[in-house]
Amino acid sequence: MATDRQDPGYRKARRTYLVSYDRAIPTLRQADHCIGCGQCMVHCPQTIKIPDELHRIDRYAEKLKQDPAVL
């Protein structure tokens, strides 16, 4: 996980995360498509606040996409 631009492997980790995310999750199922309705939460046995987690993932992915560092 890319955490700091100063880390030596930041650029590679950033690119790997974004490419893997796009390949692993179909576009219509990615975190930015969550509308926060909460219907998924009743199906989660761990009572995870899924919309909150999806929004957190989306913020992280968008932060990486907006980073001016060259992919």
Backbone torsions as a table, in degrees:
resi	resn	phi	psi	omega
1	MET	NA	126.3	178.6
2	ALA	-74.9	122.2	-176.7
3	THR	-117.8	-30.8	-174.8
4	ASP	-144.8	133.4	179.5
5	ARG	-58.7	-24.3	-177.3
6	GLN	-79.1	-16.2	177.5
7	ASP	-63.3	138.0	-178.5
8	PRO	-58.2	-33.9	-177.5
9	GLY	-97.8	15.3	-174.6
10	TYR	-57.5	-50.6	-176.0
11	ARG	-61.1	-43.0	179.9
12	LYS	-67.2	-43.6	179.6
13	ALA	-63.3	-40.2	179.2
14	ARG	-61.2	-49.8	-179.3
15	ARG	-64.1	-43.9	-179.9
16	THR	-59.9	-44.2	-179.9
17	TYR	-62.1	-49.0	-176.4
18	LEU	-65.2	-42.3	179.1
19	VAL	-66.1	-44.9	-179.7
20	SER	-63.2	-41.6	179.3
21	TYR	-61.0	-47.1	-179.6
22	ASP	-66.2	-34.7	-179.6
23	ARG	-77.4	-36.7	-173.8
24	ALA	-79.8	-30.1	-173.9
25	ILE	-121.5	120.6	178.4
26	PRO	-56.6	145.6	-175.4
27	THR	-49.7	-44.7	-177.7
28	LEU	-72.3	-8.6	178.5
29	ARG	-108.4	3.3	-178.9
30	GLN	-72.8	160.3	-172.1
31	ALA	-56.5	-30.4	-177.3
32	ASP	-71.3	-6.2	178.1
33	HIS	-94.0	-3.4	178.3
34	CYS	-68.7	129.0	179.3
35	ILE	-98.6	-1.7	175.5
36	GLY	76.3	24.3	-177.3
37	CYS	-72.2	-25.2	177.6
38	GLY	84.3	2.8	-179.6
39	GLN	-61.7	-28.6	-179.4
40	CYS	-71.4	-25.2	-173.0
41	MET	-65.6	-30.7	-179.5
42	VAL	-69.6	-16.9	-179.6
43	HIS	-94.8	-5.0	-176.1
44	CYS	-91.5	114.2	-179.7
45	PRO	-68.9	-18.7	179.5
46	GLN	-92.1	2.7	-177.1
47	THR	51.6	40.9	176.2
48	ILE	-73.7	138.5	175.7
49	LYS	-80.1	81.5	-171.7
50	ILE	-57.2	-46.4	178.6
51	PRO	-58.2	-38.6	178.2
52	ASP	-63.4	-43.5	-179.8
53	GLU	-67.1	-39.9	178.2
54	LEU	-65.0	-38.6	177.5
55	HIS	-67.0	-35.6	177.1
56	ARG	-64.7	-43.5	178.0
57	ILE	-63.1	-42.4	179.9
58	ASP	-62.8	-42.8	178.3
59	ARG	-61.1	-41.8	179.7
60	TYR	-63.8	-47.9	-179.2
61	ALA	-63.0	-41.8	179.1
62	GLU	-65.5	-38.4	177.3
63	LYS	-60.3	-44.0	179.1
64	LEU	-66.1	-38.9	-179.6
65	LYS	-66.8	-34.8	-177.2
66	GLN	-83.3	-11.5	-178.2
67	ASP	-59.7	130.4	-178.0
68	PRO	-71.8	-7.9	178.5
69	ALA	-62.0	142.5	-177.6
70	VAL	-71.5	134.0	175.3
71	LEU	-73.1	NA	NA
